[in-house]
């Protein structure tokens, strides 16, 4: 998608502070962190949000969760981190490209705000 900022980041057209990258997933630090560690994980192919996950593309979502666990372990947060996604503007999704927030480094309450 030509006007999607996350597609441009995945393509290397916009720089990011990368944490992890492979052929299907990119993880990078969020520019407006909501926790001491705030990493975004995105599929490199455009999926607009959680409502667009299908049997055809769900393997990349499973892989994203594998990568999130790997990153958390490498950073020493394997016993306490949060993974969040929002779907649609009314749920707080600000970029219409499926992405997951890996948050760690502080206590989290429930329910989230």
C-alpha positions in Angstrom: 0.0 0.0 0.0 1.7 3.1 -1.2 0.5 5.6 1.4 0.9 3.3 4.5 3.7 4.5 6.8 4.4 1.0 8.2 4.7 -0.4 4.6 7.2 2.4 3.9 9.1 1.5 7.1 9.1 -2.2 6.2 10.4 -1.4 2.7 13.2 0.7 4.2 11.9 4.0 2.7 11.5 5.5 6.2 14.2 4.7 8.8 13.4 3.0 12.1 15.3 1.9 15.2 15.1 -1.8 14.4 15.1 -4.5 17.0 14.4 -7.5 14.8 13.9 -8.2 11.1 13.3 -11.3 8.9 11.6 -11.9 5.6 8.0 -11.5 7.1 8.3 -9.5 10.3 9.9 -6.2 11.4 10.1 -5.0 15.0 11.2 -1.5 15.9 11.0 1.0 18.8 7.9 3.1 19.0 8.5 6.9 18.6 6.0 7.7 21.3 6.7 5.0 24.0 4.0 4.2 26.5 6.4 2.1 28.7 10.2 2.0 29.2 10.3 -0.6 26.5 7.8 -0.1 23.7 8.4 -2.1 20.5 6.1 -2.3 17.5 5.9 -5.6 15.6 4.5 -5.5 12.1 4.0 -7.9 9.2 6.0 -6.8 6.2 2.9 -7.5 4.0 0.0 -5.1 4.4 -2.8 -6.4 6.6 -5.0 -3.5 7.6 -5.9 -4.7 11.1 -6.9 -7.7 13.2 -10.3 -7.9 11.4 -8.4 -8.8 8.2 -6.6 -11.8 9.7 -7.6 -14.9 7.7 -6.5 -18.5 7.3 -4.4 -17.4 4.4 -2.3 -14.8 6.4 -2.6 -16.0 10.0 0.8 -17.7 10.0 2.5 -14.3 10.0 0.5 -13.4 13.2 1.7 -16.6 14.9 5.3 -15.7 13.8 4.9 -12.2 15.3 4.0 -13.7 18.6 7.1 -16.0 18.4 9.2 -13.0 17.7 7.6 -11.0 20.6 8.5 -13.9 23.0 12.1 -14.0 21.6 12.6 -10.2 22.0 11.1 -10.3 25.5 13.5 -13.1 26.5 16.5 -11.3 25.0 15.7 -8.1 26.8 15.0 -9.8 30.1 11.2 -9.3 30.2 10.0 -12.9 29.6 8.2 -13.0 32.9 6.4 -9.7 32.5 5.3 -8.0 29.3 2.2 -7.0 27.5 1.3 -7.5 23.8 -1.5 -5.3 22.5 -3.2 -4.6 19.2 -6.0 -2.3 18.4 -8.5 -2.7 15.5 -10.1 0.3 14.0 -10.0 4.0 14.9 -12.6 3.7 17.6 -10.3 1.2 19.4 -7.3 3.5 19.1 -5.6 2.0 15.9 -3.8 5.1 14.6 -2.0 3.3 11.6 -4.2 1.1 9.5 -1.6 -1.7 9.2 -1.7 -4.6 11.6 0.8 -4.0 14.4 1.4 -5.3 17.9 2.8 -3.2 20.8 5.3 -5.1 23.0 5.3 -3.2 26.3 7.6 -3.9 29.2 9.6 -2.3 32.0 6.8 -1.2 34.3 3.8 -2.5 36.1 0.6 -2.7 34.2 -2.9 -2.5 35.6 -6.2 -4.0 34.4 -8.3 -2.9 32.7 -6.1 -0.7 30.5 -7.3 2.8 30.1 
